[in-house]
Amino acid sequence: MTERFRCAAAAQAVGEPRYATASTVRRWVLVEQPGPWGIDAVRESRMPSAASEALVDLGKRLAARVLLIRRPGNVASDDTRVYIAFTGARDRWLESFVVHGVPDVLDLDLDPLRNGGRVGGEVTVGPLLLVCTNGRHDPCCAEFGRPVADALGRAFPDATWEVSHIGGDRFAGNVVTLPDGIYYGGLDADRAVAVAGAHRSGHIVLDAYRGRSAYPFPVQAAEFFLRRERRLDGLDAVRWPGRRRLDDVRWRVTFATPSGAVDVEVVTGREPVARQLTCRTEQLARAPRYSLVAIDAAG
């Protein structure tokens, strides 16, 4: 029997770096919806079709990522929890609502989110721990994600949710924290609990770090290199004031650090060999690659 291809196992086998792979998202709408999710989770769940289409339209209007969430073990509740988050480079916040059903989400005034404004929900400190478990979208999300969700659910029951597709199937098990917008990948159950514990204490675990969702990919790469070289693991030890494109492949990114402003120059490229990057598609592609050129005091 031919062994089934699994993109996460393949990525681990070739040692693909995880850094600079966080989906670029700043506006989030999370809606509790127990039960099975399809490939397109919002449209393929148990919510009424009119509500699902309205949620899709809402996401487009707000330029927001609309995701479904459920408690580990697919435990249903009488009410529907809704989280709204903004994960900007400088401003980050998380608010929540409890409504009586998915259609009631559409009655919330969420328009301020379009410009990063708060929407009047209950202020939530966080961090939420969102574990991708949408196996219909990619089998690796379920096979690697569900043990992670179960472990985090036992360790941090109030903070942990399963979530629909967040990007980067080949880095499963994947965890996103809100309102920080931090992506972690390549986690198993034990590692996830350790990483979440460190994160809750204000520290980034760099070997599991995929990046911050507020940052473009070259900035994510530059931040990773700076944190690695200067051993800066504090959650807010590195802040991004700006970047400049030097040519087609080179970027200079400026960061503020405890010891002063720093410029990081990176080169963007692609893997030399194309390969299958997800379980659902057999199309071959060359994954992005980033190289550090220099780290210097900002001039």
C-alpha positions as CSV (number, residue, x, y, z in Angstrom):
1,M,0.0,0.0,0.0
2,T,1.3,3.5,-0.9
3,E,1.9,5.6,2.1
4,R,-0.3,8.7,2.2
5,F,1.5,12.0,1.6
6,R,1.5,14.4,4.5
7,C,2.7,17.9,3.9
8,A,3.7,18.5,7.5
9,A,5.8,15.4,7.7
10,A,7.4,16.3,4.3
11,A,8.3,19.8,5.6
12,Q,9.8,18.3,8.7
13,A,11.8,15.8,6.7
14,V,13.5,18.5,4.6
15,G,14.0,20.8,7.5
16,E,11.9,23.6,6.1
17,P,12.3,26.8,8.2
18,R,9.2,27.9,10.0
19,Y,10.1,31.6,10.3
20,A,8.5,34.2,8.0
21,T,5.4,32.0,7.3
22,A,2.7,33.7,9.4
23,S,-0.3,34.7,7.4
24,T,-0.6,38.5,7.1
25,V,-3.8,39.3,9.0
26,R,-4.7,42.3,11.2
27,R,-8.5,42.1,11.6
28,W,-10.1,39.0,13.0
29,V,-13.7,37.9,13.5
30,L,-14.0,34.6,15.3
31,V,-17.4,33.0,15.6
32,E,-18.2,29.9,17.7
33,Q,-19.7,27.1,15.6
34,P,-19.5,23.5,16.9
35,G,-19.9,20.6,14.6
36,P,-18.0,19.6,11.4
37,W,-16.3,22.2,9.1
38,G,-15.7,21.7,5.4
39,I,-12.9,22.9,3.2
40,D,-14.5,26.4,3.2
41,A,-15.4,26.3,6.8
42,V,-17.7,29.3,7.0
43,R,-19.8,28.1,4.0
44,E,-19.5,24.4,4.9
45,S,-20.7,24.1,8.5
46,R,-24.0,23.7,10.2
47,M,-24.9,27.4,10.3
48,P,-27.8,28.6,8.0
49,S,-26.6,29.3,4.5
50,A,-27.9,32.9,4.7
51,A,-25.9,33.5,7.8
52,S,-22.7,32.0,6.4
53,E,-22.9,34.1,3.2
54,A,-23.6,37.2,5.3
55,L,-20.5,36.4,7.4
56,V,-18.4,36.1,4.2
57,D,-19.7,39.5,3.0
58,L,-18.9,40.9,6.5
59,G,-15.3,39.8,6.2
60,K,-14.9,41.4,2.8
61,R,-16.4,44.7,4.0
62,L,-14.2,44.8,7.1
63,A,-11.1,43.4,5.3
64,A,-11.1,40.8,8.1
65,R,-10.3,37.1,8.4
66,V,-13.6,35.4,9.5
67,L,-12.8,32.1,11.2
68,L,-14.9,29.5,13.1
69,I,-14.0,28.3,16.5
70,R,-15.1,25.5,18.8
71,R,-13.9,24.1,22.1
72,P,-11.6,21.0,22.0
73,G,-13.7,17.9,21.9
74,N,-16.4,19.8,19.9
75,V,-18.3,20.7,23.1
76,A,-21.5,22.7,22.2
77,S,-22.8,25.5,24.4
78,D,-26.2,27.3,24.6
79,D,-24.8,30.6,23.5
80,T,-22.4,31.7,20.8
81,R,-19.0,33.3,21.7
82,V,-17.7,35.9,19.3
83,Y,-14.2,37.4,19.4
84,I,-13.1,40.5,17.5
85,A,-9.4,41.3,17.4
86,F,-7.0,43.8,15.8
87,T,-3.4,42.7,15.6
88,G,-1.6,45.8,14.3
89,A,2.1,46.4,14.4
90,R,1.6,48.9,17.2
91,D,-2.0,48.6,18.4
92,R,-3.4,45.2,19.5
93,W,-6.6,44.4,21.2
94,L,-9.2,41.7,21.7
95,E,-12.9,42.0,22.6
96,S,-15.7,39.5,22.9
97,F,-19.4,39.2,22.8
98,V,-21.9,36.5,23.7
99,V,-24.9,36.2,21.4
100,H,-27.8,33.7,21.1
101,G,-26.8,32.4,17.6
102,V,-24.8,33.1,14.6
103,P,-27.4,35.3,12.9
104,D,-27.1,37.7,15.9
105,V,-23.5,38.3,15.0
106,L,-24.7,40.3,12.1
107,D,-26.5,42.7,14.4
108,L,-23.2,43.8,16.0
109,D,-21.7,47.1,14.9
110,L,-18.3,45.9,13.8
111,D,-17.6,48.7,11.2
112,P,-15.0,50.4,13.4
113,L,-12.8,47.3,13.0
114,R,-12.2,48.3,9.3
115,N,-10.0,51.2,10.6
116,G,-8.6,49.3,13.6
117,G,-11.2,50.8,16.0
118,R,-12.6,49.0,19.0
119,V,-16.2,47.7,18.7
120,G,-17.6,47.9,22.2
121,G,-17.2,44.3,23.3
122,E,-15.9,43.0,26.6
123,V,-12.2,43.7,26.7
124,T,-10.3,40.4,26.8
125,V,-6.7,40.3,28.0
126,G,-5.8,37.0,26.4
127,P,-3.9,35.4,25.1
128,L,-6.3,33.2,23.2
129,L,-4.7,30.0,22.0
130,L,-6.2,29.1,18.6
131,V,-5.3,25.6,17.2
132,C,-6.0,24.8,13.6
133,T,-7.8,21.4,13.4
134,N,-9.7,21.7,10.1
135,G,-8.9,18.3,8.7
136,R,-11.2,18.8,5.7
137,H,-9.1,21.7,4.6
138,D,-5.9,19.7,5.1
139,P,-5.5,16.3,6.8
140,C,-2.3,17.5,8.7
141,C,-4.4,20.1,10.5
142,A,-6.4,17.4,12.1
143,E,-3.7,14.7,12.6
144,F,-1.2,17.2,14.1
145,G,-3.6,19.8,15.4
146,R,-6.1,17.8,17.5
147,P,-3.5,16.3,20.0
148,V,-2.3,19.9,20.4
149,A,-5.8,21.3,21.0
150,D,-6.5,18.5,23.5
151,A,-3.3,19.2,25.4
152,L,-3.8,22.9,25.5
153,G,-7.4,22.5,26.4
154,R,-6.4,20.5,29.5
155,A,-3.6,23.0,30.4
156,F,-5.4,26.2,29.6
157,P,-9.1,25.4,29.3
158,D,-10.5,29.0,29.2
159,A,-8.0,30.2,26.6
160,T,-8.0,27.3,24.1
161,W,-10.1,27.0,21.0
162,E,-10.0,24.9,17.9
163,V,-10.0,27.2,14.8
164,S,-10.6,26.8,11.1
165,H,-7.9,27.3,8.5
166,I,-5.2,29.9,9.5
167,G,-2.6,29.1,6.8
168,G,0.5,27.1,6.7
169,D,-0.8,23.5,6.7
170,R,2.7,22.1,6.3
171,F,3.7,23.6,9.7
172,A,1.0,21.8,11.7
173,G,0.4,21.6,14.6
174,N,-0.2,25.3,14.3
175,V,-1.2,27.7,17.1
176,V,-2.1,31.4,16.8
177,T,-2.2,33.7,19.8
178,L,-4.5,36.7,20.0
179,P,-4.3,39.6,20.4
180,D,-0.6,39.3,19.7
181,G,-1.0,37.8,16.3
182,I,1.8,35.4,16.9
183,Y,2.0,32.2,14.9
184,Y,3.8,29.0,16.2
185,G,4.2,25.8,14.2
186,G,5.6,22.3,14.3
187,L,4.1,21.6,17.7
188,D,3.2,18.3,19.3
189,A,1.1,18.1,22.5
190,D,4.0,18.5,25.0
191,R,5.8,21.1,23.0
192,A,2.6,23.1,22.6
193,V,2.0,23.3,26.3
194,A,5.6,24.5,26.9
195,V,5.4,27.1,24.1
196,A,2.1,28.4,25.3
197,G,3.4,28.6,28.9
198,A,6.4,30.6,27.7
199,H,4.2,32.9,25.6
200,R,1.9,33.6,28.5
201,S,4.9,34.6,30.5
202,G,5.9,37.1,27.8
203,H,8.5,35.1,25.9
204,I,8.7,33.9,22.3
205,V,10.0,30.4,21.7
206,L,12.1,31.0,18.6
207,D,12.4,27.5,17.2
208,A,8.6,27.3,17.0
209,Y,8.1,30.9,15.9
210,R,6.4,31.4,12.5
211,G,6.1,35.2,12.8
212,R,3.8,38.0,13.7
213,S,0.7,38.4,11.5
214,A,1.0,42.2,11.4
215,Y,4.3,42.0,9.6
216,P,4.9,41.4,5.8
217,F,7.0,38.3,5.1
218,P,10.4,40.1,4.6
219,V,9.8,41.9,7.9
220,Q,9.0,38.6,9.6
221,A,12.3,37.2,8.4
222,A,14.3,40.2,9.5
223,E,12.7,40.1,12.9
224,F,13.5,36.4,13.3
225,F,17.1,37.0,12.3
226,L,17.4,39.9,14.8
227,R,15.9,37.9,17.6
228,R,18.1,34.9,16.9
229,E,21.3,36.9,16.7
230,R,20.7,39.2,19.6
231,R,18.9,36.6,21.8
232,L,15.8,38.8,22.1
233,D,12.9,36.5,23.2
234,G,10.7,39.1,25.0
235,L,7.3,39.4,23.3
236,D,7.7,43.1,22.8
237,A,11.5,43.4,22.9
238,V,11.5,44.1,19.1
239,R,9.3,46.8,17.5
240,W,9.1,47.6,13.8
241,P,9.1,51.3,12.8
242,G,9.7,50.9,9.1
243,R,11.3,49.2,6.1
244,R,12.8,50.2,2.7
245,R,13.0,48.1,-0.4
246,L,16.6,48.3,-1.8
247,D,15.9,46.4,-5.1
248,D,13.9,43.5,-6.4
249,V,15.1,41.0,-3.7
250,R,16.7,43.1,-0.9
251,W,15.0,44.8,2.0
252,R,16.3,46.9,4.9
253,V,14.1,46.8,7.9
254,T,14.5,49.0,10.9
255,F,13.6,47.8,14.4
256,A,13.6,49.4,17.8
257,T,15.3,47.3,20.5
258,P,16.2,47.8,24.2
259,S,19.7,48.8,23.1
260,G,18.7,51.1,20.3
261,A,17.5,51.2,16.7
262,V,18.8,48.4,14.4
263,D,18.8,47.9,10.6
264,V,18.4,44.4,9.3
265,E,19.0,43.7,5.6
266,V,17.5,40.5,4.1
267,V,17.4,38.9,0.7
268,T,14.3,37.2,-0.5
269,G,14.3,34.1,-2.8
270,R,12.9,30.7,-3.4
271,E,13.9,27.1,-2.7
272,P,15.9,25.6,-5.6
273,V,13.6,22.6,-5.9
274,A,9.9,22.6,-6.3
275,R,7.8,20.2,-4.1
276,Q,4.3,19.5,-2.9
277,L,3.5,22.1,-0.2
278,T,0.0,20.9,0.9
279,C,-1.8,17.6,1.1
280,R,-4.8,18.8,-1.0
281,T,-2.9,19.8,-4.1
282,E,-0.3,17.9,-6.0
283,Q,1.0,21.0,-7.8
284,L,4.7,21.6,-7.2
285,A,6.0,24.9,-6.0
286,R,9.2,26.4,-4.6
287,A,8.8,27.7,-1.1
288,P,10.0,31.2,-0.2
289,R,13.4,31.6,1.4
290,Y,15.0,34.5,3.2
291,S,18.7,35.1,3.9
292,L,20.3,37.5,6.4
293,V,22.8,40.0,4.9
294,A,23.7,42.2,7.8
295,I,22.5,43.6,11.2
296,D,23.8,47.1,11.9
297,A,23.0,50.1,14.1
298,A,20.4,52.2,12.3
299,G,22.0,55.2,10.6
